[in-house]
Amino acid sequence: MARQYKPGLSYFQADTDKYSNMKIKRLKHIHGGIGIAVYDYLLHEIYRSDGYFLKLDENMIFDAAIYWNIEEKTIIEIIKFCLDVELWNKNIYTKHSILTSKNIQERYIWICNQAKKKYSIINSFALNSEVMPITSEVMPITSEVMPINSEVSTHTILYNTIEYNKIEKEKIKNTNEKFHAPELIIIKEYFRLNKSNNLEAEKYYNYYQSNGWMVGKGKMKDWHSAAKGWILRVNDFKNNKSSPEPFGRTYPKLNQQQ
């Protein structure tokens, strides 16, 4: 049986200068700490559910209100403010009642490409200027649920073409350039997609981080291949526990030609 496709992410990156963002400062100034909490809650729901957007309806507003023990009208006011300062795209909300932004979509695509995770972006939701022009239309949010445009079910899906092809071309172009070590969050997502777990992802990361990402006497060239080999050897050990540790050591001994 084929594994069910899940567009959402288990992890996503957060910028360290997030709270220096003027939009976030304004949100904090007007709505206090609860404004930041609600925004972060919905941001996590975006990445967790569909990866790059969140359908806003009565149930979602109710869930957020119950979680933070505040009134639903407060959630609506915070969402309206986030739209006003363009933490989320107002034009997309106006048309489809979803929360998303160009930054969210770019981060989602980047994480998927780094983890070699398949993804698709709905054409009508895409904030790439080559796909759909962005306007500055504003629509105030109300407690009523805006129905999703019926055209959404009939439009074409923009598969990872432009961004993915650019990355692949750049990868070929920079074959001989310096290796860039992946971040732990990307490794965890890659291990999850390959039916492994966070513990093995952390072991893999810590092992190579400690030796400068060296394989034998040379610098690692492809961390995906090394990670896949790591996962295979760990699985082999689990299926054949003939020694106390995989390959007689704490970490799986990897092929030096990877």
Secondary structure, DSSP 4 states (H G I P E B T S, - for coil): -PPPP--S-S-----TTGGG-HHHHHHHHHHHHHHHHHHHHHHHHHHHHTSS-EE--HHHHHHHHHHHT--HHHHHHHHHHHHHTTSS-HHHHHHH-EE--HHHHHHHHHHHHHTT---EEEGGG---TTTS----------SSPPPPPGGGGTSPEEES-HHHHHHHHHHHHTTTS---PPPHHHHHHHHHHTT--HHHHHHHHHHHHHTTSEETTEE-S-HHHHHHHHHHHHHHHHH---SSSGGGSSSPPPPTT-
